[in-house]
Amino acid sequence: MASRMMTMGKGSFSEEEQGWQFSVWPYILAGSIAFLYVIFASLVIPRTVSEMVTPAVFLLVTLLCGGTLFLFLLMTHYRRQNSLLELALERESKVKADTQKKLEASELALLSEPQILVRYNGVGKAVILSSTLEVEEVLGLSNEAVINFGQWLGVESTEDLENSLHGLEEEGEEFDLIVQTKKGYVLEAVGRISGDQALVKIRHLAGAGAVQQQLKDELDNMLGELMAARQLLDAMPMPAWFKSEDNRLTWVNEAYARAVGVRDKSLVISVNAELLEQRHIETISATLKQGKTFHTKTRMILGGDHRFFDLIVLPNDKKSAGIAIDVEDETNASENLQRHLQAFDDTLERVATAVVVFDAKRNLQYYNQAYMDLWEFDRSWLETSPTDNEILDRLRMNRQLPEQSDYHNWKNTLLSLSETGPSYEDWWYLRDGRILYVTGKLGPDRSITYCFENMTEQYDLESKYNALIRMQSATLNALNEGVAVFASNGRLKLSNPAFARLWNLSPSLLEETPHIDQVIAACQPLYTNNNFWDRVLEAVTVLDDSREYFTDKLTRVDGMVLANHVEPLPNGATMITFHDITELEKTAQILAERNDALQSADKLKNSFISNVSYDLRTPLTAIIGFTEMLMHAGQLNLGEGKQKEYLRDIRHSGQILEASINDILVLASIDAGKLELELGDVQVTDVLTAVLAQFRDIILKKQIEIVADLDPKECQTFVADQKRVHQILAKILSNAVAYTPQGGTIRLGCSRVRDEIMFEITDSGKGIAKEKLERVFDRFGNSFDTVRNGNAEGGVGIGLAVARELVELHGGVVHIASREGRGTMVSVSFPTDVSQKLQEGDNVKMIGRKDPEISDRFQKSSEKPISQKALRA
């Protein structure tokens, strides 16, 4: 009981009472008093009362008294203990009630807000003490997984919380953090130390705390965006700036600092270095005070360059932000575009094709002069921008449209270009006999462009051409010569009955448009010379410039003799003709010995016809064509300038024809031995001056530099026919001028070599291939012009052949040296006294000979720079 009382009363007494309550000394003291009393009674009292009672009775009485005293003392202690126990129970009940109230208050505090309380016991283990946070909704996981922060916190929040928790456990550093979950919830994590344990409280921020955190996040985002914007502006090549309320700079980018010529941006701000002119600053201030944005394009000088800028200044509360965008390139591009558009419009105004453009709403947007002339519209009406529908109706009213059985359907088809497709194409046959080729094109901006091309003349020409073809076909079929034309693919395109008859070819074979291989195979039984057929095959199948005209005479196995002509045609076609000359050959054999002269003349005639006729026909065709156009000048509306141009072309063609005929007559006179030289003193400078004067216009036109290399002491006079010397030098200089490029150089040299006067004419043209150099002075087909793959002005390509004949007639020699890409040098040497040379009969022909001395002199002449004084024609 006492133990129970002591246990129950523990903590309810004062320290003195607790010391007394749990001591055994009261019991020992009571027993000791009773024991001492018994001893005293047994030793002292018996002496006095021995006479009265017996010792046994006295001992019993003594024990009874001692027990009574012990019980009295024990009861007194019990009453005291009971009193103290009641007091302790009362105190304990009061403390228990207070503790219960505090516990209830603590539980209410824990349950009043959503939170998680985690305890760390110092050995790395975590225990969840309480959890009022709806972790499945907020964190997306169970209560047990809360302590694994990486599953539900963001990366940065996880790292911050784990570092703070480590400091709390190791160093006792308390913390208060704001963390964010992966779902975007904002939580507060508080860490405290309690004894030897760490407590972490995680609670959901709500109300003002959440708003504060949201504002903080927004502020951080805005600051980050501001810094990014400043970095972006700093990296831009265009000046940008911020200004305060008092119109002073608060921030500038690098481009601004470079523009004002200051490296340090802080220095720019401190000195308030203005980029703009004062007039701009005043205008901007006035605009910003009205709360408006200032925007203009102006020219400013930056870094010494006067450039065009797009200036934009924005008001921001009482501050401002500005930027200057360099639009110089865009402005130039726009101006160039406008110029190109204007040039395009000017070009359209000059073309003969009528052009009209309608915008997306089908209103007239553009038309050229040809369009207005085509339909005879009034310009004032076109300036009202009528629709395409209105224009078609007016054309129909004026009976200018083609006849249509269903006009409305036809018009709707034409006007629905955007629905039927991006383009339109049709032929209009007008009532007045004109034929128009009409095309329409839908543009990317839904505009429509129509082109009206008058094809009446072309149609007439085509009709005439077709009639001419029919007439030529009839003529071809009536010829006794066999004619076959092969296309560029080697297949037979055209033939006449004489061709099939001469080679015994079946009509079925010719109708199948056979290949040249099949035709040759069918003809070989009558003529077995494979070299000839290989040459024909090459002429038909090869498409490069190596194709050449050639003729041949075939003696077939059946005794028939055929004259063959193979001539390349335009577009890669080839014409082959066969003429039965069997009887002619027999006659020729009979008259061969008696008609040598006639045979020579016939040979010359054949050469002339085959090689020269084309070049003679060219100027004649030009003369006839331009003459016919001048005869119809009124119908063709040819102006005076155009007529003069045609007359100049006629005169030029006539001069070419005259030169060709003169060259042919000279050759004929030389061959007949009837050309006589009129010898006399020839002044070198006079003849060169006269030759240069002849080509003065073309030399000035091509800006050719004439370099004279003369020795005035040695090159003065010599005996020759001055007229023929002039003709010789003119022929050679004509080719040099013709093939010297624009801005090129021609060297004229004259020197005395032993008893000869040597003239040298060197040009800077493209030169002559080595394999063709031997044929430059041949007559007709092997002329200098053919070798150079061009057509010189004047003559039929025999000018150098004439020059060679005239030089040899003087007893002189012509040399030529040339390198491709380096030019050509022609040297002509005359004996100083032609009469003496002719008497000696030393008329040596050295044409085409590769003279080492001449070639070496040409090499040095073409490589050294022009340092001599130039003589302009």
C-alpha positions in Angstrom: 0.0 0.0 0.0 2.8 2.3 1.0 4.6 1.3 -2.3 1.4 2.0 -4.2 0.9 5.3 -2.4 4.5 6.3 -3.0 4.2 5.4 -6.7 1.0 7.3 -7.1 2.2 10.2 -5.1 5.5 10.5 -6.9 5.8 13.8 -8.5 3.0 15.2 -6.3 5.1 16.3 -3.2 7.7 18.7 -2.6 11.3 17.6 -2.4 11.1 17.5 1.5 7.9 15.5 1.4 9.2 13.2 -1.2 12.3 12.6 1.0 10.2 11.7 4.0 7.7 9.7 2.0 10.1 7.3 0.6 12.3 7.0 3.9 12.2 3.9 6.2 13.5 5.9 9.1 10.0 6.5 10.7 9.5 2.7 11.1 13.0 2.2 12.4 12.6 5.1 14.9 9.2 3.8 16.2 10.7 0.3 16.6 13.7 1.6 18.4 11.7 3.6 20.8 9.6 0.6 21.6 12.7 -1.6 22.0 14.4 0.9 24.3 11.3 1.2 26.4 11.2 -2.6 26.8 14.9 -2.7 27.8 14.4 0.2 30.2 11.4 -1.4 31.8 13.1 -4.7 32.1 16.2 -3.2 33.7 14.9 -0.3 35.8 11.3 -0.8 36.6 11.6 -4.4 38.1 13.7 -3.0 40.9 10.9 -0.8 42.1 7.9 -2.9 41.3 9.3 -6.3 41.9 7.5 -6.5 45.1 4.3 -5.6 43.4 4.2 -7.9 40.3 6.0 -10.9 39.0 8.6 -10.5 36.3 6.6 -12.3 33.7 3.7 -10.0 34.2 5.9 -7.1 34.1 7.5 -8.2 30.8 4.1 -8.7 29.2 3.0 -5.3 30.3 6.2 -3.8 29.0 5.7 -5.5 25.6 2.2 -4.3 25.5 3.2 -0.8 26.2 6.0 -0.9 23.6 3.6 -2.3 21.0 1.1 0.3 21.8 3.7 3.1 21.4 4.8 1.6 18.1 1.2 1.4 16.8 0.6 4.9 17.9 3.6 6.2 16.1 2.7 4.1 13.0 -0.9 5.4 12.9 0.4 8.9 13.2 2.7 8.4 10.2 -0.2 6.7 8.2 -2.5 9.7 8.7 0.2 12.0 7.6 0.9 9.8 4.5 -2.8 9.6 3.6 -3.1 13.4 3.9 -0.1 13.8 1.6 -1.4 11.2 -0.8 -4.7 13.0 -1.2 -2.9 16.2 -1.8 -0.7 14.5 -4.5 -3.7 13.0 -6.2 -5.3 16.4 -6.4 -2.2 17.9 -7.8 -1.8 15.1 -10.3 -5.4 15.4 -11.5 -4.9 19.1 -12.1 -1.6 18.5 -14.0 -3.2 15.8 -16.1 -6.1 18.1 -17.0 -3.6 20.8 -18.1 -1.6 18.4 -20.1 -4.7 17.1 -21.8 -5.7 20.6 -22.8 -2.2 21.3 -24.2 -2.2 18.0 -26.1 -5.6 18.8 -27.6 -4.4 22.3 -28.5 -1.3 20.8 -30.2 -3.4 18.3 -32.1 -5.8 21.1 -33.2 -2.7 23.1 -34.3 -1.4 20.1 -36.3 -4.8 19.4 -37.9 -5.5 23.1 -38.7 -3.4 23.1 -41.9 -2.3 20.5 -44.4 1.2 19.4 -43.5 3.6 16.4 -43.1 5.8 16.1 -40.0 8.8 13.9 -40.5 11.3 12.9 -37.8 15.0 12.0 -38.5 16.5 9.9 -35.7 20.1 10.7 -36.5 20.9 7.3 -38.1 19.6 8.1 -41.5 16.0 6.8 -40.9 13.0 9.0 -41.4 9.6 8.5 -39.7 6.4 10.2 -40.6 4.9 11.5 -37.3 1.8 13.0 -38.9 0.4 13.7 -42.3 -2.6 16.0 -42.9 -1.6 16.8 -46.5 -3.5 15.1 -49.3 -0.4 13.6 -50.7 -2.1 11.5 -53.4 -3.7 14.7 -54.9 -0.9 17.2 -54.3 2.2 15.0 -54.6 0.8 12.1 -56.7 2.1 9.3 -54.5 1.5 7.4 -51.2 2.4 8.6 -47.6 5.3 6.1 -47.4 7.0 7.6 -50.5 6.9 11.2 -49.2 10.4 10.9 -47.8 11.8 10.2 -51.3 11.8 13.9 -52.4 13.1 13.2 -55.9 9.8 11.5 -56.8 7.6 14.5 -56.2 9.8 17.6 -56.1 11.4 19.5 -58.9 15.1 19.0 -59.6 16.2 22.3 -58.1 13.8 22.0 -55.1 15.0 18.4 -54.4 18.6 19.5 -54.5 17.9 22.5 -52.2 15.9 20.4 -49.6 18.5 17.6 -49.5 21.4 20.1 -48.9 19.4 21.9 -46.2 18.5 18.5 -44.5 22.1 17.5 -44.6 23.1 20.7 -42.8 20.3 20.2 -40.3 21.5 16.7 -39.3 25.2 17.4 -39.4 25.5 21.0 -38.2 22.2 21.7 -36.6 21.5 24.5 -39.1 17.7 25.1 -39.1 16.1 26.1 -42.4 13.0 27.4 -43.9 12.6 26.8 -47.7 10.0 27.3 -50.4 9.9 24.2 -52.7 7.8 23.4 -55.8 6.4 20.0 -56.8 6.5 18.5 -60.2 2.8 19.3 -60.5 3.4 22.9 -59.8 2.2 23.1 -56.2 4.2 25.4 -53.9 5.2 24.0 -50.4 7.1 25.3 -47.4 9.7 23.0 -45.8 10.8 23.9 -42.2 13.6 22.1 -40.4 14.2 22.2 -36.6 16.3 20.3 -34.0 14.5 18.7 -31.0 17.0 17.0 -28.6 19.1 14.6 -30.7 16.5 14.3 -33.5 15.7 16.5 -36.5 12.1 17.4 -37.4 11.0 18.5 -40.9 7.6 20.0 -41.4 6.3 20.2 -45.0 3.1 22.3 -45.4 1.1 23.6 -48.3 1.2 27.3 -48.8 -2.2 28.9 -49.2 -3.5 32.4 -49.2 -1.0 35.2 -48.8 1.9 32.8 -48.7 1.0 31.3 -52.1 0.3 34.7 -53.6 3.6 35.9 -52.3 5.5 33.0 -53.8 3.6 33.4 -57.1 4.6 37.0 -57.2 8.1 36.1 -56.4 8.2 33.5 -59.3 6.6 36.0 -61.6 9.2 38.6 -60.6 12.0 36.2 -61.2 10.5 35.3 -64.6 10.2 39.0 -65.5 13.7 39.7 -64.4 15.0 36.7 -66.5 13.0 37.9 -69.5 14.3 41.5 -69.0 17.9 40.2 -68.9 17.3 38.0 -72.0 15.8 41.0 -73.8 18.7 43.2 -72.9 21.2 40.5 -74.0 19.2 40.2 -77.3 19.2 43.9 -77.8 22.9 44.0 -77.0 23.7 41.4 -79.6 21.7 43.2 -82.3 23.6 45.3 -84.8 21.2 48.2 -84.6 21.4 50.9 -81.9 18.9 50.5 -79.0 18.4 52.6 -75.8 16.3 53.2 -72.7 15.7 56.7 -71.3 14.4 58.0 -68.0 11.7 60.5 -67.3 14.2 63.4 -67.5 15.2 62.2 -71.0 18.6 60.8 -69.9 20.0 57.5 -71.0 19.6 54.6 -68.5 20.8 51.8 -70.8 22.3 51.4 -74.3 23.5 48.4 -76.3 26.8 47.8 -77.9 25.6 49.0 -81.3 24.6 52.4 -79.7 28.1 52.7 -78.1 29.8 52.0 -81.5 27.5 54.4 -83.2 28.4 57.3 -81.0 32.1 56.3 -81.1 32.4 55.3 -77.4 33.6 51.8 -76.4 32.3 51.8 -72.7 28.6 51.8 -72.4 28.7 53.1 -68.9 30.6 56.1 -70.2 27.9 56.7 -72.8 25.2 56.7 -70.1 27.2 58.9 -67.7 27.9 61.6 -70.4 24.4 61.1 -71.9 25.9 60.8 -75.5 23.0 61.4 -77.9 22.7 59.5 -81.1 20.0 61.6 -82.6 20.0 65.1 -83.8 18.4 67.8 -81.7 15.4 68.2 -84.1 14.7 64.5 -83.7 14.9 64.7 -79.9 12.5 67.6 -79.8 10.0 65.9 -82.1 10.2 62.6 -80.2 9.6 64.4 -76.8 6.5 66.1 -78.1 5.2 62.9 -79.5 5.9 60.9 -76.3 4.2 63.5 -74.1 1.0 62.7 -76.1 1.4 59.1 -75.2 2.0 58.1 -78.8 4.7 56.1 -80.4 7.2 58.0 -82.6 8.0 56.2 -85.9 9.7 57.8 -88.9 12.3 57.0 -91.5 15.2 59.4 -91.7 18.8 59.6 -92.8 21.5 59.7 -90.1 25.3 59.7 -90.2 26.7 56.7 -88.3 30.4 55.9 -88.3 30.9 58.3 -91.2 28.3 56.7 -93.4 25.1 58.6 -94.4 22.5 55.8 -94.2 18.7 55.5 -94.1 17.2 54.4 -90.7 13.8 53.4 -89.4 13.5 55.2 -86.1 11.0 53.9 -83.5 10.6 55.3 -79.9 8.0 53.8 -77.6 6.6 55.5 -74.4 6.8 53.4 -71.3 5.1 55.1 -68.3 7.2 58.2 -68.1 10.2 56.5 -69.6 10.9 55.6 -73.2 12.7 52.9 -75.3 14.0 53.4 -78.8 15.7 51.6 -81.6 17.2 52.7 -85.0 16.9 50.0 -87.7 19.3 50.3 -90.7 17.0 50.1 -93.7 19.5 51.4 -96.3 19.7 48.1 -98.1 15.9 47.6 -98.0 15.4 51.2 -99.3 17.9 50.7 -102.1 16.3 47.3 -103.0 12.9 49.0 -103.1 14.2 51.8 -105.3 15.8 49.2 -107.5 12.6 47.3 -107.7 10.7 50.4 -108.7 13.3 51.1 -111.4 13.0 47.6 -112.6 9.2 47.8 -112.6 9.4 51.0 -114.5 11.8 49.5 -117.0 9.5 46.6 -117.4 6.6 48.9 -118.0 8.7 50.8 -120.5 9.6 47.5 -122.2 5.9 46.5 -122.4 5.1 49.9 -123.9 7.5 49.1 -126.8 6.5 45.5 -127.6 4.0 44.7 -130.3 2.1 42.3 -128.2 -0.9 43.8 -126.4 -0.8 43.2 -122.6 -3.5 43.9 -120.1 -3.6 43.2 -116.3 -6.7 42.9 -114.1 -6.4 42.9 -110.3 -8.0 40.4 -108.0 -11.3 42.2 -108.2 -11.1 42.0 -112.0 -10.6 45.8 -112.4 -8.2 47.0 -115.1 -4.8 47.6 -113.5 -2.4 48.0 -116.4 -2.4 48.1 -120.2 0.2 49.0 -122.8 0.0 51.1 -125.9 -0.3 48.0 -128.1 -3.5 47.0 -126.2 -5.1 50.4 -126.7 -4.2 50.4 -130.4 -5.4 46.8 -130.9 -8.9 47.6 -129.8 -8.9 51.3 -130.5 -10.0 52.2 -127.0 -10.3 55.7 -125.6 -7.6 56.2 -122.9 -9.9 58.3 -120.8 -12.3 55.3 -120.6 -9.5 52.9 -119.7 -8.4 55.2 -116.9 -11.7 54.6 -115.2 -10.4 51.0 -114.5 -13.3 49.1 -116.1 -13.8 45.4 -115.3 -12.9 42.6 -117.7 -16.6 41.9 -118.0 -17.3 45.5 -119.1 -14.5 45.5 -121.6 -15.7 42.2 -123.2 -19.2 43.7 -123.5 -17.9 46.8 -125.2 -15.8 44.8 -127.6 -18.9 42.7 -128.5 -21.0 45.9 -128.9 -18.3 47.2 -131.3 -18.4 43.8 -133.1 -14.7 43.2 -132.4 -15.0 39.8 -130.8 -15.1 36.4 -132.6 -18.5 35.2 -133.6 -19.9 33.0 -130.8 -23.0 30.9 -130.8 -23.3 31.2 -127.0 -21.6 34.4 -126.0 -22.6 34.3 -122.4 -21.2 30.8 -121.9 -18.0 31.7 -123.8 -17.6 34.9 -121.7 -18.1 33.0 -118.4 -15.5 30.5 -119.4 -13.1 33.3 -120.1 -13.8 35.2 -116.9 -13.6 32.1 -114.7 -9.9 31.7 -115.2 -9.3 31.4 -111.4 -11.7 28.5 -111.2 -10.9 26.6 -114.3 -7.1 26.7 -114.0 -4.1 29.0 -113.7 -3.8 29.7 -117.4 -5.9 30.3 -120.5 -5.0 29.8 -124.2 -7.2 30.3 -127.3 -7.2 31.5 -130.9 -9.5 34.4 -131.8 -10.5 34.8 -135.4 -11.9 38.4 -135.6 -14.4 39.6 -138.1 -12.0 42.0 -139.7 -9.7 39.1 -140.7 -7.2 39.4 -137.9 -6.0 36.3 -136.0 -5.1 36.7 -132.4 -3.3 34.3 -130.1 -4.7 35.0 -126.6 -3.1 33.7 -123.4 -4.1 34.4 -119.8 -2.0 33.8 -116.7 -3.3 33.8 -113.1 -0.8 35.5 -110.8 -0.1 34.7 -107.1 -2.0 37.7 -106.0 -5.1 36.5 -108.0 -4.4 39.1 -110.7 -4.8 38.0 -114.3 -2.5 39.0 -117.2 -3.8 38.6 -120.8 -1.6 38.8 -123.8 -3.0 39.4 -127.3 -0.5 38.5 -130.1 -1.5 39.4 -133.6 -0.6 36.3 -135.6 -2.2 37.5 -138.8 1.0 38.2 -140.6 2.6 35.0 -139.3 -0.4 33.0 -140.4 -0.2 34.5 -143.9 3.5 33.7 -144.0 2.8 30.1 -142.9 0.2 29.8 -145.6 2.6 31.1 -148.2 5.3 28.8 -146.8 3.0 25.7 -147.0 2.1 26.7 -150.6 5.8 27.1 -151.3 6.5 23.7 -149.8 3.9 22.1 -152.0 5.3 23.8 -155.0 8.8 22.7 -154.1 7.7 19.2 -153.6 6.1 19.1 -157.0 9.3 20.6 -158.4 11.4 18.0 -156.6 9.3 15.2 -157.9 9.8 16.4 -161.4 13.6 16.5 -161.2 15.7 13.9 -162.9 18.2 14.1 -160.1 17.7 11.8 -157.2 17.3 13.7 -154.0 17.2 12.3 -150.4 17.0 14.3 -147.2 17.9 12.7 -143.9 16.9 14.2 -140.5 19.3 14.7 -137.6 18.3 11.2 -136.2 19.5 9.6 -139.4 16.1 8.6 -140.8 14.9 9.4 -144.3 12.7 12.5 -144.2 12.2 13.3 -147.9 13.0 11.7 -151.2 11.8 12.0 -154.8 10.9 9.3 -157.3 14.2 9.8 -159.2 16.1 8.7 -156.1 14.2 5.4 -155.8 14.5 4.8 -159.6 18.3 5.4 -159.7 18.9 2.9 -156.8 16.1 0.5 -157.5 14.5 1.1 -154.0 11.1 -0.3 -153.3 8.3 2.2 -152.3 7.5 0.2 -149.2 11.0 0.7 -147.9 10.9 4.5 -148.4 7.5 4.8 -146.8 8.9 3.3 -143.6 11.3 6.3 -143.2 14.3 4.0 -143.1 17.5 4.7 -141.3 20.6 5.7 -143.3 22.0 2.2 -142.5 19.0 0.5 -144.2 19.3 2.8 -147.3 23.0 2.1 -147.6 22.4 -1.6 -147.3 19.9 -1.4 -150.1 22.2 0.6 -152.4 25.5 -1.3 -151.8 24.7 -4.0 -154.4 25.0 -1.4 -157.1 28.1 0.4 -155.7 30.4 -1.5 -153.4 32.9 1.2 -152.4 32.7 1.1 -148.5 34.8 4.2 -148.1 32.2 6.2 -149.9 29.3 4.8 -147.9 31.2 5.4 -144.6 31.7 9.0 -145.6 28.0 9.4 -146.3 27.1 7.7 -143.0 29.4 10.0 -141.1 28.0 13.1 -142.9 24.4 12.1 -141.9 25.0 10.9 -138.3 27.6 13.3 -137.0 26.0 16.4 -135.6 29.1 18.6 -134.8 30.7 21.3 -136.9 33.0 18.8 -138.7 30.3 18.0 -141.3 31.4 19.3 -144.7 30.0 19.6 -148.1 31.5 17.1 -150.5 30.9 15.7 -154.0 31.9 12.5 -155.6 31.5 10.6 -158.9 30.3 7.0 -158.7 30.8 4.4 -161.4 28.4 1.6 -160.5 28.7 -2.1 -161.3 26.0 -1.7 -163.9 28.1 1.0 -165.8 26.0 4.0 -164.7 28.0 7.0 -163.6 26.4 9.2 -161.0 27.4 12.6 -159.7 26.9 12.7 -155.9 26.5 15.8 -153.7 26.3 15.6 -149.9 25.4 18.9 -148.3 24.8 19.6 -144.6 21.5 21.4 -143.9 20.3 23.4 -140.9 19.1 21.6 -137.8 21.4 18.7 -138.4 19.7 17.5 -141.6 21.7 16.3 -144.6 20.8 16.4 -148.3 22.2 13.8 -150.7 21.7 14.1 -154.5 22.6 11.7 -157.3 22.6 12.8 -160.9 22.9 10.4 -163.8 25.9 11.7 -165.8 26.6 8.6 -167.8 26.0 10.2 -171.1 27.8 13.3 -170.0 30.8 11.2 -169.0 30.8 9.5 -172.4 30.7 12.8 -174.1 33.4 14.1 -171.9 35.7 11.2 -172.7 35.2 11.9 -176.4 36.0 15.6 -176.1 38.6 15.3 -173.3 41.6 15.8 -175.5 40.1 18.5 -177.7 38.3 20.6 -175.0 40.9 21.0 -172.3 40.2 24.6 -172.0 36.5 24.1 -172.0 36.9 21.4 -169.3 38.9 23.8 -167.2 36.2 26.4 -167.5 33.6 23.8 -166.6 35.6 22.8 -163.5 35.9 26.4 -162.5 32.2 26.8 -163.0 31.4 23.8 -160.9 33.7 25.1 -158.1 32.1 28.5 -158.4 28.5 27.1 -158.2 29.2 24.7 -155.4 31.3 27.0 -153.2 30.5 30.5 -154.1 26.8 30.6 -155.1 25.7 30.6 -151.4 27.8 33.6 -150.5 26.6 35.5 -153.6 23.0 34.6 -152.9 23.3 36.0 -149.3 23.8 39.7 -150.2 21.4 39.3 -153.2 18.7 37.9 -150.8 19.3 40.8 -148.4 19.1 43.3 -151.2 15.9 41.8 -152.5 14.3 41.4 -149.1 15.0 44.9 -147.9 13.9 46.3 -151.3 10.5 44.5 -151.0 10.1 45.9 -147.5 10.8 49.4 -148.7 8.3 48.9 -151.5 5.7 48.1 -148.8 6.9 50.8 -146.4 3.5 52.4 -146.2 1.8 49.1 -145.2 4.5 48.2 -142.7 4.5 51.7 -141.1 8.3 52.0 -141.5 9.7 55.2 -140.1 12.3 57.3 -141.8 15.0 55.9 -139.5 14.1 52.3 -140.3 14.1 53.1 -144.1 17.5 54.6 -143.9 18.7 51.6 -142.0 17.4 49.3 -144.7 19.0 51.4 -147.4 22.4 51.2 -145.5 22.0 47.4 -145.4 21.2 47.4 -149.1 24.3 49.5 -149.8 26.4 47.2 -147.6 25.1 44.1 -149.3 25.8 45.6 -152.7 29.4 46.5 -151.6 29.9 42.9 -150.5 28.5 41.6 -153.8 30.7 44.1 -155.7 33.8 43.0 -153.8 33.0 39.3 -154.4 32.5 39.9 -158.1 35.8 41.9 -158.3 37.7 39.2 -156.5 36.3 36.6 -158.9 37.2 38.8 -161.9 40.7 39.3 -160.6 41.2 35.6 -160.2 39.7 35.0 -163.6 42.1 37.6 -165.2 45.1 36.1 -163.5 44.1 32.6 -164.6 43.7 33.8 -168.1 47.0 35.7 -168.0 45.3 39.0 -168.9 46.1 41.0 -165.7 49.0 43.4 -166.3 50.9 45.2 -163.5 51.3 49.0 -163.7 54.7 49.4 -162.1 55.9 52.5 -160.5 57.4 54.0 -157.3 55.3 53.0 -154.2 55.6 55.2 -151.1 55.3 52.9 -148.1 53.8 55.5 -145.7 51.3 56.6 -148.4 50.0 53.2 -149.1 49.7 52.3 -145.4 47.9 55.5 -144.6 45.4 54.9 -147.5 44.8 51.3 -146.3 44.2 52.5 -142.7 41.8 55.2 -143.9 39.8 52.5 -145.7 39.0 50.8 -142.4 38.9 53.9 -140.2 35.2 53.5 -139.2 35.3 49.9 -138.1 38.6 50.4 -136.3 37.1 53.3 -134.3 33.9 51.3 -133.7 35.8 48.3 -132.3 38.3 50.6 -130.5 41.2 48.7 -132.1 44.7 50.1 -131.4 47.0 50.3 -134.4 50.6 50.0 -133.5 53.1 51.0 -136.2 56.6 49.5 -136.3 58.3 51.1 -139.2 61.9 51.9 -140.1 61.7 55.2 -141.9 65.2 55.0 -143.2 64.8 51.6 -144.9 61.1 51.6 -145.7 60.6 54.5 -148.1 59.9 53.5 -151.7 60.0 50.4 -153.8 59.0 49.5 -157.4 55.5 47.8 -157.7 51.9 48.3 -158.8 50.7 50.7 -156.1 47.0 49.8 -156.8 47.6 46.1 -156.3 49.9 46.6 -153.3 47.0 48.6 -151.7 44.6 45.8 -152.7 46.9 43.1 -151.1 47.4 45.0 -147.8 43.6 45.8 -147.7 42.7 42.1 -148.1 45.0 41.1 -145.2 44.1 44.0 -143.0 40.4 43.3 -143.6 40.7 39.8 -142.1 42.8 41.2 -139.2 40.2 43.8 -138.4 37.4 41.3 -138.7 38.8 38.9 -136.2 40.4 41.3 -133.7 38.2 41.5 -130.6 36.8 44.7 -129.2 39.6 46.8 -127.8 42.3 44.5 -129.4 45.5 45.5 -131.1 46.8 45.3 -134.7 50.5 45.8 -135.4 51.7 47.1 -138.8 55.3 46.5 -139.5 57.6 47.3 -142.5 61.2 46.4 -142.8 63.9 45.8 -145.4 65.2 42.2 -145.5 68.1 41.9 -148.0 66.6 43.0 -151.3 63.0 42.7 -150.3 60.5 45.0 -148.6 58.5 43.0 -146.0 55.1 44.1 -144.6 53.9 42.4 -141.4 50.3 42.6 -140.2 49.7 41.0 -136.7 46.4 40.8 -135.0 45.4 39.8 -131.4 42.5 37.6 -132.5 41.7 34.0 -131.6 44.2 32.6 -134.1 44.0 29.6 -136.5 44.2 25.9 -135.6 47.4 24.2 -136.7 45.7 21.7 -138.9 43.9 24.4 -140.8 46.8 26.8 -141.3 47.9 25.1 -144.6 44.5 25.9 -146.3 44.1 29.6 -145.5 45.0 30.8 -149.0 42.9 28.2 -150.9 40.2 29.4 -153.1 36.5 29.2 -152.2 35.7 26.6 -149.6 39.1 26.7 -147.9 39.2 30.4 -147.4 40.7 32.2 -144.4 37.1 32.9 -143.2 36.1 29.3 -143.1 39.2 28.4 -141.2 38.4 31.0 -138.6 34.8 29.8 -138.3 33.3 33.2 -139.0 32.2 35.5 -141.8 34.3 38.5 -142.5 32.8 41.6 -143.9 32.8 41.6 -147.7 33.7 39.1 -150.4 33.0 35.4 -150.8 36.0 34.2 -148.7 38.6 34.4 -151.5 40.2 37.7 -150.5 43.4 36.1 -149.2 43.5 33.9 -152.3 43.4 37.0 -154.4 46.1 38.6 -152.3 48.3 35.5 -152.7 47.9 35.6 -156.5 48.7 39.3 -156.7 51.7 38.9 -154.4 53.0 36.0 -156.6 52.3 38.1 -159.7 54.8 40.7 -158.3 57.3 37.9 -157.6 56.8 38.1 -153.9 56.0 35.6 -151.2 53.3 35.4 -148.5 54.0 33.8 -145.1 51.5 33.1 -142.3 52.1 32.2 -138.6 49.4 31.7 -136.0 48.7 30.3 -132.6 45.3 29.6 -131.2 44.4 32.2 -128.6 47.5 34.4 -129.4 46.6 35.9 -132.8 47.9 35.6 -136.4 50.7 37.3 -138.3 50.8 37.6 -142.1 53.9 38.8 -143.8 54.2 39.9 -147.4 57.5 40.4 -149.0 58.0 42.3 -152.3 61.3 42.6 -154.3 62.6 46.2 -154.0 62.5 46.2 -157.9 59.6 44.1 -159.1 60.5 44.6 -162.8 64.0 43.1 -162.2 62.5 40.2 -160.3 60.0 39.4 -163.0 62.7 39.5 -165.6 64.6 36.9 -163.6 61.5 34.8 -163.6 61.9 33.9 -159.9 58.3 33.7 -159.0 58.5 31.2 -156.1 55.3 30.1 -154.3 55.9 29.6 -150.6 52.3 29.8 -149.4 51.7 27.8 -146.2 55.4 27.1 -145.6 56.4 27.2 -142.0 59.3 29.6 -142.1 61.2 29.4 -138.8 62.3 33.1 -139.0 58.7 34.3 -139.4 57.3 32.1 -136.7 60.0 33.2 -134.3 59.3 36.9 -135.0 55.6 36.3 -134.5 56.3 34.6 -131.2 58.3 37.6 -129.9 55.8 40.1 -131.3 52.8 38.5 -129.6 54.6 38.3 -126.2 56.2 41.7 -125.8 54.0 44.5 -124.4 52.8 47.4 -126.5 55.2 50.2 -125.8 55.5 51.9 -129.1 53.6 54.9 -130.2 50.2 54.0 -131.6 48.9 55.5 -134.7 45.1 55.8 -134.8 43.3 55.4 -138.2 
